[in-house]
Amino acid sequence: MLIQTLPLQIILATFGIINSLFTLGRAFSFAFGGLRAAIRVHASLLENIISAPVCFFDRNPSGRILNRLSSDLYTVDDSLPFILNIFVANFFSLLGTLVVLSYSQVSFLLILLPLWLIYRKLQFYYRSTSREVRRLDSVARSPIYSSFTETLDGSSTIRAFQKEGFFLERFIQHVTLYQKTSYSELVASLWLSLRLQLLAGFIILFIATMAAVTFHSSSLVNLGTPGLVGLALSYAAPVVSLLNGFLTTFTETEKEMISVERVAEYVGIPQEELQGSESPPRSWPAEGRIEFVHVTLKYKPELPPALDDISFLIASGMQVPC
């Protein structure tokens, strides 16, 4: 008896070792690749923001920039590689479950196409909604950073003018808006979970019904032995968690990519043009003399000149009132 079961044990042990090696390789590749990508994204984002023109900081509040450098970068560094790794694992788990169900119960192939159409329609509605809700969530987070930073920097002025209530009310409004977007995202997730549970319940009901109909050997069509029916039911039970996990991780991957999109938006900002950027000699400046000769300056290219053909000389040691 031991000799007969030994080959089966070796086969199972071999499959376990292979599965462990593939899991380890997948986890290491996502961790290493995600870390290298995050380093490059962070370096590129920081370099582009530092080299951005002054008008960029006039148009973008500090909270929006801090949001890119904190929450969005955290998503790129940690959340995105983690959720992408789980998505790949859920995909192959779901694929293997469908193969086993199709092998153990050939009748499952009859409802595979209708189930796929229903599942595709559900994921289309959920993905479209959750993606936009996540984008609103990211946008609603920026005013919280701005309000908090402004309040800390101007706390003495706020107390001097006794405007604590005004700033507290404004901060509560920002937090309330952010909570609304987070609640909408939670409700969308519960909406999907309910429909996936109904879909998995229908699969189990179909397999059990077909097994009961073809139980007697006198039936015209025999769709499986009791062992295969039990195998199909055991694999059909976790379908709800696999379907939910696959669609959730797929949608979460899409939503996490919004942070990559927001970071890439700042990576592509215009850079300050450096003309005549040669390093001056070490002895420069020899004297504190400033001379403007026919200088024209604009705050933005589309605005009229703030200084138009200005020429003046400030000699060394002079004091110029502002």
Secondary structure, 3 states (H helix, E strand, C coil): CHHHHHHHHHHHHHHHHHHHHHHHHHHHHHHHHHHHHHHHHHHHHHHHHHCCCHHHHHHCCHHHHHHHHHHHHHHHHHHHHHHHHHHHHHHHHHHHHHHHHHHHCCCHHHHHHHHHHHHHHHHHHHHHHHHHHHHHHHHHHHHHHHHHHHHHHCHHHHHHCCCHHHHHHHHHHHHHHHHHHHHHHHHHHHHHHHHHHHHHHHHHHHHHHHHHHCCCCCCCCCCCCHHHHHHHHHHHCCHHHHHHHHHHHHHHHHHHHHHHHHHHHHHCCCCCCCCCCCCCCCCCCCCCCEEEEEEEECCCCCCCCCEEEEEEEECCCCCCCC
